[in-house]
Each structure stands twice: as structure tokens, then as C-alpha cells.
Amino acid sequence: MTNNGITRRALFAGGLGIAATGLLASCSTVTRSTDVKAINKAVALPDYVPWTGGPEPVLPKTSALMPSAFRRIPERLVPTAHKPGDGSTVHGSVPTNSPVPPTKGSNPYWQGLDERMGIDLDLTITPNADFGNKFATQVAGDTLGDVFTVFGSFPYLPQFLEAKAQNLTEHLSGSGVRDFPYLANLPTASWRGTVFSGGIYAVPVPRGPLTSQVLYRRQDLFEGLGVDPSFSSLDEFVQLCREVSDPHANRWALASVPTSILAPMLDLPNQWEHSGGTLTHMYELDAYQDLLDVSRRLIAEDLVHPDSITAYNGKVWLVQGSALMLSDTYSAIPGIVQQATPGSGFDLTTAPFVGPSGAKAKPWLGDPNNAITALAAAPDDRVRTLLEVLDWCASPFGTEAWMYRKFGIEGRDYEMQDGSPTLTKTGNSETALGEFPLQYFTECPLPLFYSGRPGMTDTVYESLASWLDDGLPNPTYGLYSPTNSTKGPAVGTYATNAINDILLGRAPVSSWKGVVRDWRRRGGDAMRAEYEEALQARAGS
């Protein structure tokens, strides 16, 4: 239900902590794990130089955070200037959320990547659910390769990066990044997540504001029921859920409790509230207890899918119609619409955000990165070659390289229809549903483009434009807490279990104050103190 800085992609595997500890035990060159100021020391971030060589967005950028919006592929693609590689083999370790694509020998798309990049791309691809254990094994065996994806927060991350990854500061800090124009096009906020111990130790895998949660609605089903899905207050939202839920008809208003949608209605901060140098966690606020109370009522009244906590499958429920609303990230749209049956009348819209008592909503702004990507320590010329490869991977919408990465070979992997490429059955397999895991090396700032669904560009644009300037970021993003690193998973699990007990009626809402006391004792207070010290270290650098 909540996000404590530990996502489902975080590396929880106990083996990783053991491997990292063993790796660092004999290394005297890394920062002490308890030196919060040193770990959070600032560095000059890469210059931000927006790329201007592509097509003009069809909708204005109303906010600095607004992604570029397009309804179709431009007729003229910007050619790739050069092959970034030097003919060598590049070994990479990456996850995938899509089916693992065919191996290179039977995958012409992958062979085409090699040709365009000028390298022999050797990828170890691991399904996301198994990535933590695989990463631990690779750390222990020193087999991560030249380029490797790093998710979440695991024990001794800064020390691990100092010991095993290349410090990229001299190549990317300040004007250095201008040698790599597509990397220079990555937003400054994304680079904050790559800084540890006063150095740049990775390249971001950016997602921008599309990591933020929004409430999706099956507009066609609401219309079929003759129900207006709009609401302007928390009470109206609950009443709407009552009006459309009918468990006997296998229909519930919500796929899960939409915490990120309810939070702005109760004026809750995005994890931590930062004021006057002091942090207060949302758990400690009275409004969080109000959130628990309304969430419990939604479940008790049978307004939420009954499997939401024990066997969640929200996207499927939304597409099948057993849930009429789903809280998920903006980046979930391709995966949702891909499951919809063509010609079924499937109509996806988004609900406006609502603030408390008629005030303007301040929705939670998602963290700007999906992950970060580190390079193995190597001689300078090798590092620059790898950065050239990553620069190619960050080529933006409107370039030939972007088009090939996403859709592959025309006539084989995709067919072009009215300015929109449509993946074929072969293309879905070879490109991993258009999400070939090369995207976990790095990626361009995600555009608003939905192939075959140009209207979705306007839907998402209008939703983002309504709140981006008022969005609340997590003030601890890009900061490192040793306690969160080592105790965060256990503390998060403790809180989540207590929350679920309340939601399912096994514990009263009034028990929450005792949970918070234990949460603080188990690590919450220590995390707060470390984050406050980290904020001071970044501000004073």
C-alpha cells in the first residue's frame, strides 16, 4: 500500500547483503558505512542541455517536467551520426518485465542492434522477479560484466559502487557530459540518483513524472452503467465506489486501495515532510490514520477487489472489467492497452486529482528514475567507449536509433499504419513487446507517444498538465541512509503487515499509534536523523 523507498524491484535477497559485505571486508578505499556526510557529499551534476534536433512536440510544454508529446512518428527520422562502439564485446546484466527475447543467433532484431551500435552485445537477461538473487550471485562471482543495472537500496550500496564501479565524475560532471549529447539531454533530477560519496557512479534510467500514480477509469463501463465517474471530494469518491460495485456481478470499483490518490485528498506528504531542516514521516501524522480509516472502510464495504492484498493482478482486472478503476503509474499505459481486445470499445481515461476540502491537489511526484546503470572499473578509453554506447541508448524520440530500439525491422517486426508502427507477432517476440532490456542500460526522457492510440497522448498530457507544477517530490530522493539500507526492508515489512492487519479488520485503526512507536524504535528515528544529516551535507557542499 505504501512506498517506503523500497520498491518491488529492490534487492531484498539476503545473499546480496552477504556478498556485498564480503566484497568490502578487505577494501580500505571505500567510505565508512556510517559516515552519512561523506556518503551524501555533493558533486557538480552534469549540465542539462535539451536536445533540439528532432520533431517539434504537438502540445506545449506547460511545465519543465512535462514530457514531449507526439501523436505519430515523424515522416523524417534523424539519422544516427555514427556507430558508438569499437567492435568489441560489451557484457551487460539487465532485468526484464517482458518475456525474455530469443537469443541473438535466432533474433535478427538483436543482430541489427549489434550492427547499429558497432559492438557484440552480450546480455545476461533475468526476469525481474529473479533479478535480486541473480545480482547477488553475480556480485559474489564478480561476473556483473561491463554494464549492470542497479535497483533500489541494498546494504552498502555506496561502498559497493566505490569498490567495483567506475567513478564517472571526470567524464560527466558539469560540461563533461556535453561530449555525450543524448546523455546531456537527461534531466538534472535523474542525475541526483547517481551520486554517492561525492562522485557520479552511474547513469540514470529515467522515467520522469511518468513514475507518478494516477487513477485510471474504464470510461466505457461507467457509461454502460449510466454513472458519471467524476468526484470532487473524498466523500463523493467513496459514494461513487458504492454506486458501481456489485460483488455478485463480479464487479468492484477499485483494483486496490488507491493510496496515492487518497493521499492528496488528506494533504499527506510524499513519504516525508521537510520543514525547517526537520523531517516528519507521513506515518506520524494524524492524517495518515484518517487514510487508514477510509482505506479500511473501502475494503469492509466490498468496494475493492477481494484479492487486492493477497493475489493482486490489477491490470488484468481493469481490462476484464472486474475493476472499474486502477491506481498505477502513467508508464503502465502501454501494458494496459496492449491487453485490451481490439474493437471491444475499451476506453481508458484518468480521474482528476482532488485536494482536501476543495483546495488544490498536491499529488505525489514519482521518483524520476526506474533504476541506475553502473560501469565496471576500466581504463579511460574503455569507459568512454561504453559511455558512447549509453549515449546511443539515450537517443530520443524522432531519431532512427529510437525507432529501431522500440520497433525493430519494418516488415518483419512491425508494420506502419497511418504514422503508427504496430508490432507483429514476430516483433513482439524479438523486441520483447517493444521493451527490449537494452532499455535498462539507459533511456531517453520518455515521450508521450502511444502507437495506434493518438488520443491517449492528449489524455495523459491533460492529466499531467493539471498538477505537475504542484506535485510533491519525496524530499529524501537521491539521499542515502545507512539504516534504510540495512534495516529498511525489515522495517518496511513490519509497517506493511500492520497496515494490512488494519485494512483487513484484524486490528483497529487505533492500534496505529503503537505501530508508529515501534516503527520509530526499529529504525524510523535513525533514518530520519540520517536523512536530515544528508540534507545538510548536500546543502552545505
C-alpha positions in Angstrom: 0.0 0.0 0.0 2.8 2.4 0.8 6.1 3.3 -0.6 8.9 3.4 2.0 11.7 4.0 -0.5 11.8 0.2 -1.0 10.1 -0.9 -4.2 9.1 -4.3 -5.5 12.3 -4.1 -7.6 14.6 -3.5 -4.6 17.2 -6.1 -4.0 15.9 -7.8 -0.9 17.9 -11.0 -1.3 19.8 -11.8 1.8 22.6 -13.2 -0.3 23.3 -9.8 -1.7 23.9 -8.3 1.7 26.3 -11.2 2.4 28.0 -10.8 -0.9 28.4 -7.1 -0.6 29.8 -7.4 3.0 32.3 -10.0 1.9 33.3 -7.9 -1.1 34.0 -4.9 1.0 35.6 -6.5 4.0 39.1 -6.3 2.7 38.8 -3.0 0.9 40.3 0.0 2.6 39.5 2.6 -0.1 35.7 2.9 0.4 33.8 5.4 2.6 32.8 4.2 6.1 29.3 2.8 6.0 28.2 5.1 8.9 29.7 8.3 7.6 26.5 9.9 6.4 28.1 13.2 5.4 30.8 11.6 3.3 28.3 9.2 1.7 26.0 12.1 0.8 28.7 14.6 -0.3 27.5 16.6 -3.3 29.2 16.8 -6.7 28.7 19.1 -9.7 25.9 17.4 -11.6 26.0 17.1 -15.4 24.9 20.1 -17.4 21.4 19.9 -18.7 21.4 20.5 -22.5 18.0 19.8 -24.0 18.2 18.1 -27.4 16.6 20.3 -30.1 17.4 18.4 -33.3 14.1 16.4 -33.5 10.4 17.0 -34.3 8.5 19.7 -32.6 6.1 18.4 -29.9 2.5 18.7 -30.9 1.5 20.1 -27.5 3.2 22.9 -25.5 5.5 22.2 -22.5 3.4 23.8 -19.8 5.9 22.7 -17.1 9.6 22.0 -17.0 8.7 18.4 -16.0 6.2 17.9 -18.9 7.4 15.1 -21.3 7.4 16.0 -25.0 4.1 15.0 -26.6 3.6 13.3 -30.1 0.7 11.6 -31.8 2.5 9.9 -34.6 6.0 9.1 -35.8 7.6 11.9 -37.9 8.0 11.3 -41.6 11.7 12.1 -41.4 13.7 10.5 -38.7 17.0 12.0 -37.6 19.8 9.7 -38.7 22.3 8.3 -36.3 25.6 10.1 -36.7 28.0 7.3 -36.0 28.4 3.8 -34.5 29.3 4.3 -30.9 31.2 1.0 -30.4 34.7 -0.1 -31.4 33.8 -3.7 -32.4 34.4 -5.1 -29.0 32.1 -7.3 -26.9 30.1 -5.5 -24.3 28.8 -7.7 -21.5 25.7 -6.4 -19.7 23.5 -7.6 -16.8 19.9 -6.5 -17.1 16.4 -7.4 -15.9 13.2 -7.7 -17.9 9.5 -7.3 -17.2 8.6 -8.8 -20.6 9.1 -12.3 -21.8 12.9 -13.0 -22.4 13.5 -12.4 -26.1 15.1 -15.0 -28.4 18.9 -15.3 -28.3 20.9 -13.3 -30.7 21.6 -16.2 -33.1 17.9 -16.5 -33.8 17.0 -12.9 -33.4 17.6 -10.6 -36.4 16.5 -7.6 -34.3 19.3 -8.2 -31.8 21.7 -8.7 -34.7 20.6 -5.3 -36.0 21.3 -3.7 -32.7 24.9 -5.0 -32.9 25.3 -3.6 -36.4 24.0 -0.2 -35.5 25.9 0.1 -32.2 29.2 -1.3 -33.5 29.5 -3.9 -30.7 28.9 -7.5 -29.9 26.2 -7.1 -27.3 26.2 -9.9 -24.8 23.4 -9.6 -22.4 22.5 -11.7 -19.3 18.8 -11.2 -19.1 16.9 -12.1 -16.0 13.2 -11.9 -15.3 12.6 -9.1 -12.8 11.3 -11.4 -10.0 14.6 -13.3 -10.0 16.9 -10.3 -10.6 17.8 -9.8 -6.9 19.1 -13.3 -6.4 20.9 -13.3 -9.8 22.5 -10.0 -9.0 23.7 -11.4 -5.6 25.2 -14.4 -7.4 27.0 -12.2 -9.9 28.4 -9.9 -7.2 29.7 -12.9 -5.3 31.3 -14.3 -8.5 32.4 -11.0 -9.9 30.5 -11.6 -13.2 28.4 -8.5 -13.5 30.0 -7.5 -16.8 30.8 -4.1 -18.3 27.4 -2.6 -17.7 25.0 -3.6 -15.0 21.6 -2.4 -13.8 21.3 -1.4 -10.1 17.9 -1.3 -8.5 16.7 0.1 -5.2 18.6 0.2 -1.9 20.7 -2.7 -0.7 23.3 -2.9 2.1 26.4 -0.8 1.5 25.5 0.4 -2.0 27.8 3.4 -1.9 30.7 1.3 -0.8 29.9 -1.4 -3.3 29.9 1.2 -6.1 33.2 2.8 -4.9 34.8 -0.7 -4.8 33.5 -2.1 -8.1 32.1 0.6 -10.3 33.8 3.3 -12.4 33.7 6.8 -10.9 32.3 8.7 -13.9 32.7 12.2 -12.4 35.5 13.4 -14.7 33.6 12.2 -17.8 30.1 13.5 -16.9 30.3 16.2 -14.2 29.4 19.8 -15.4 30.3 20.4 -19.1 31.9 16.9 -19.4 28.6 15.4 -20.3 28.4 17.6 -23.4 30.7 15.1 -25.2 27.6 12.8 -25.0 24.7 15.0 -26.3 21.9 12.4 -25.6 23.1 11.9 -22.0 23.2 15.6 -21.6 19.5 15.6 -22.6 18.7 13.6 -19.4 17.0 15.8 -16.7 19.1 17.1 -13.7 16.7 15.4 -11.3 17.6 12.0 -12.7 21.3 12.5 -12.1 20.7 13.1 -8.4 20.1 9.4 -8.0 23.5 8.5 -9.3 25.6 10.5 -6.8 27.4 8.7 -3.9 30.3 9.7 -1.8 31.0 12.9 -3.8 31.1 11.1 -7.2 28.9 10.2 -10.1 28.9 6.4 -10.1 26.1 5.6 -12.6 24.0 6.8 -15.4 20.2 7.1 -14.8 17.5 5.1 -16.4 15.0 7.9 -16.4 11.2 7.8 -16.3 10.4 11.3 -15.2 6.9 12.2 -14.0 5.5 9.0 -15.6 6.5 7.1 -12.5 3.8 9.1 -10.7 0.5 7.3 -9.9 -2.8 8.2 -11.5 -6.3 6.8 -11.2 -7.4 5.0 -14.4 -11.1 4.6 -15.2 -12.9 2.3 -17.6 -14.9 5.1 -19.2 -16.9 2.7 -21.4 -18.1 0.6 -18.4 -19.1 3.7 -16.4 -21.1 4.8 -19.4 -22.7 1.4 -19.8 -23.8 1.6 -16.1 -25.1 5.2 -16.7 -22.8 6.5 -14.0 -20.8 9.8 -14.1 -17.3 8.9 -12.8 -16.5 12.4 -11.6 -16.0 13.3 -8.0 -14.8 16.4 -6.2 -14.3 15.2 -2.6 -13.3 12.2 -0.6 -16.9 11.6 0.4 -18.1 11.8 -3.2 -15.3 9.3 -4.2 -16.5 6.8 -1.7 -20.1 7.2 -2.8 -19.0 6.7 -6.4 -17.3 3.4 -5.4 -20.5 2.3 -3.7 -22.6 3.1 -6.7 -20.7 0.9 -9.2 -19.6 -2.0 -7.0 -21.6 -5.2 -7.3 -19.7 -8.3 -6.0 -22.5 -10.6 -7.1 -21.8 -9.4 -10.7 -18.0 -9.8 -10.2 -17.6 -6.1 -10.3 -15.7 -3.9 -7.9 -15.0 -0.2 -8.1 -11.3 -0.5 -7.3 -8.5 -2.9 -8.1 -6.8 -2.0 -4.9 -6.8 0.8 -2.3 -5.5 3.8 -4.2 -3.2 5.2 -1.6 -1.5 7.7 -3.9 -4.9 9.1 -5.0 -6.4 9.3 -1.5 -3.2 11.0 0.0 -3.7 14.3 -1.8 -7.3 14.4 -0.5 -5.9 14.3 3.0 -3.0 16.6 2.4 -0.4 13.9 3.2 3.3 14.5 2.2 5.1 12.2 -0.2 6.7 9.9 2.4 8.5 12.7 4.3 7.5 16.3 5.1 10.5 18.6 5.1 10.2 21.8 7.1 12.9 24.0 8.7 15.5 21.2 8.3 13.3 18.7 10.1 11.7 15.6 8.6 8.4 14.1 9.6 7.2 10.9 8.1 3.7 10.6 6.9 3.1 7.7 9.3 3.5 10.2 12.2 0.7 12.5 11.0 -3.0 12.2 12.1 -4.0 12.4 8.5 -2.3 9.0 7.9 -4.6 7.4 10.5 -7.5 9.0 8.5 -6.1 7.4 5.4 -6.1 4.0 7.1 -9.7 4.5 8.3 -11.1 5.3 4.8 -9.0 2.5 3.3 -10.4 0.0 5.8 -13.9 1.2 5.0 -13.4 0.7 1.3 -12.4 -2.9 1.9 -15.0 -3.6 4.5 -17.8 -2.4 2.2 -16.6 -4.7 -0.6 -15.6 -1.8 -2.8 -12.1 -3.2 -3.5 -11.3 -6.4 -5.4 -11.1 -9.1 -2.7 -7.8 -10.4 -3.9 -6.1 -7.0 -3.9 -3.8 -7.7 -0.9 -3.2 -11.5 -1.3 -3.1 -12.0 -5.1 -3.0 -8.6 -6.8 -3.5 -8.5 -10.6 -4.9 -5.1 -11.2 -4.2 -4.5 -14.9 -5.9 -7.8 -15.8 -8.9 -6.9 -13.6 -9.2 -3.5 -15.2 -9.1 -4.9 -18.7 -11.5 -7.7 -17.8 -13.9 -5.3 -16.2 -13.9 -6.8 -12.7 -12.4 -3.5 -11.5 -13.6 -0.2 -12.9 -10.7 1.9 -11.5 -7.0 1.2 -11.1 -4.3 3.2 -9.4 -1.0 2.7 -11.3 1.8 4.7 -12.9 1.5 6.7 -16.1 4.1 4.4 -17.6 1.7 1.5 -17.2 -0.5 2.6 -20.1 1.2 0.6 -22.9 0.9 -2.6 -20.8 -2.8 -1.9 -20.1 -3.9 -1.0 -23.6 -1.9 -3.9 -25.1 -4.2 -6.3 -23.2 -7.4 -4.8 -24.5 -9.3 -6.6 -27.2 -9.4 -4.6 -30.4 -12.9 -3.4 -31.3 -14.1 -4.1 -27.7 -14.9 -0.4 -27.1 -12.3 -0.3 -24.4 -12.0 3.4 -23.4 -9.4 4.4 -20.8 -9.5 7.8 -19.1 -7.9 9.3 -16.0 -9.6 10.8 -13.0 -8.6 14.4 -11.9 -6.7 14.7 -8.6 -8.7 16.2 -5.8 -7.3 18.2 -2.8 -8.6 18.5 0.7 -11.8 20.5 1.3 -11.8 22.0 -2.1 -8.1 23.1 -2.0 -5.9 22.4 -5.0 -4.5 18.9 -5.0 -0.8 18.3 -4.4 -0.3 14.8 -5.9 2.8 12.7 -5.2 5.5 13.1 -7.8 7.1 9.8 -8.5 10.9 9.4 -8.2 12.5 10.3 -11.6 14.4 7.1 -12.3 13.4 3.5 -12.8 17.0 2.4 -11.9 20.6 3.4 -12.4 23.3 1.8 -14.5 26.9 1.4 -13.4 30.0 0.6 -15.4 32.7 -1.8 -14.3 36.0 -0.1 -13.4 38.1 0.1 -16.7 40.8 2.1 -18.5 39.8 5.6 -19.7 39.4 4.7 -23.3 37.1 1.7 -22.5 35.0 3.9 -20.2 34.5 6.4 -23.0 33.5 3.7 -25.4 30.9 2.4 -23.0 29.6 5.9 -22.4 29.3 6.4 -26.2 27.2 3.2 -26.3 25.0 4.5 -23.4 24.7 7.8 -25.3 23.3 5.9 -28.3 20.9 4.1 -26.0 19.6 7.5 -24.8 18.9 8.8 -28.4 15.4 10.4 -28.2 12.1 10.1 -30.0 12.5 11.2 -33.6 15.8 9.5 -34.2 16.4 6.4 -36.3 18.1 4.8 -33.3 15.0 5.3 -31.0 12.7 3.9 -33.7 14.8 0.8 -34.1 15.2 0.2 -30.4 11.4 0.3 -29.9 10.1 -1.3 -33.1 12.9 -3.1 -34.9 12.8 -4.1 -38.6 10.0 -2.7 -40.7 8.0 -5.5 -42.5 9.3 -8.1 -40.0 9.0 -6.7 -36.5 6.4 -4.0 -37.3 4.0 -2.6 -39.9 3.4 1.1 -40.4 -0.2 2.3 -40.4 -1.1 6.0 -40.6 2.0 7.1 -38.9 1.9 4.5 -36.2 4.1 1.4 -36.1 2.3 -1.8 -35.0 4.4 -4.7 -33.7 3.9 -8.0 -35.4 3.8 -11.4 -33.6 7.5 -11.8 -34.6 8.2 -8.2 -33.4 6.5 -8.8 -30.0 8.9 -11.8 -29.5 12.1 -10.3 -30.9 11.8 -6.9 -29.3 10.3 -8.2 -26.0 7.0 -6.4 -26.6 8.9 -3.2 -27.6 10.7 -3.2 -24.3 14.0 -5.0 -25.2 16.0 -4.9 -22.0 18.7 -2.7 -23.5 16.4 -0.1 -22.1 17.9 -0.9 -18.7 21.3 0.4 -19.9 19.7 3.8 -20.1 16.8 5.5 -21.9 15.8 8.9 -23.3 13.3 11.0 -21.3 10.1 9.1 -22.0 7.8 10.9 -24.6 4.1 10.9 -24.6 3.6 8.7 -27.6 1.1 5.7 -27.8 1.4 3.9 -31.1 -2.1 3.5 -32.7 -3.7 5.5 -29.9 -3.0 9.2 -30.7 -5.8 10.3 -28.4 -4.0 8.8 -25.4 -1.3 11.4 -25.9 -3.8 14.1 -25.2 -5.4 12.2 -22.3 -2.1 11.9 -20.5 -0.9 15.4 -21.4 -4.1 16.9 -19.9 -3.8 14.9 -16.8 -0.2 15.8 -16.2 -0.7 19.5 -17.1 -3.4 19.8 -14.4 -1.0 19.1 -11.5 2.7 18.9 -12.4 3.6 22.3 -11.1 2.0 21.4 -7.7 3.4 17.9 -7.4 5.2 16.9 -4.2 8.5 15.1 -4.6 9.9 12.9 -2.0 12.5 15.2 -0.2 14.8 12.3 0.5 15.2 11.2 -3.1 18.9 10.9 -4.1 19.9 10.8 -0.4 21.4 7.7 1.3 20.5 6.5 4.8 22.7 3.6 6.1 19.8 2.5 8.3 17.4 2.4 5.5 19.9 0.4 3.5 20.4 -2.3 6.2 17.1 -2.2 8.2 14.7 -0.6 5.7 13.3 -3.8 4.2 12.5 -5.3 7.6 11.1 -2.0 9.0 9.0 -1.6 5.8 7.7 -5.2 6.1 6.7 -4.6 9.7 4.8 -1.5 8.8 3.1 -3.1 5.8 2.0 -6.1 7.8 0.5 -3.8 10.4 -1.3 -1.8 7.7 -2.7 -4.9 6.2 -3.9 -6.1 9.6 -5.9 -2.8 9.9 -7.2 -2.9 6.4 -8.5 -6.5 6.8 -10.1 -5.7 10.1 -7.6 -7.9 12.2 -6.5 -4.8 14.2 -8.3 -1.5 14.9 -7.2 1.8 13.4 -6.4 3.0 16.9 -3.6 0.5 17.0 -1.6 2.5 14.5 -0.1 4.9 17.1 1.6 1.9 18.8 2.8 0.7 15.4 4.4 4.1 14.8 6.2 4.0 18.1 7.6 0.6 17.2 8.5 1.8 13.7 10.4 4.7 15.1 12.3 2.4 17.5 13.1 -0.2 14.9 14.7 2.3 12.5 12.4 5.2 11.7 14.1 7.7 14.0 17.5 6.6 12.8 16.5 7.0 9.2 15.1 10.5 9.9 18.3 11.6 11.6 20.5 10.3 8.8 18.3 11.9 6.1 18.4 15.2 8.0 22.2 15.0 8.2 22.3 14.1 4.5 20.1 17.1 3.6 22.6 19.3 5.5 25.5 17.7 3.7 24.1 18.3 0.3 23.0 21.9 1.1 26.4 22.8 2.6 28.5 21.3 -0.3 
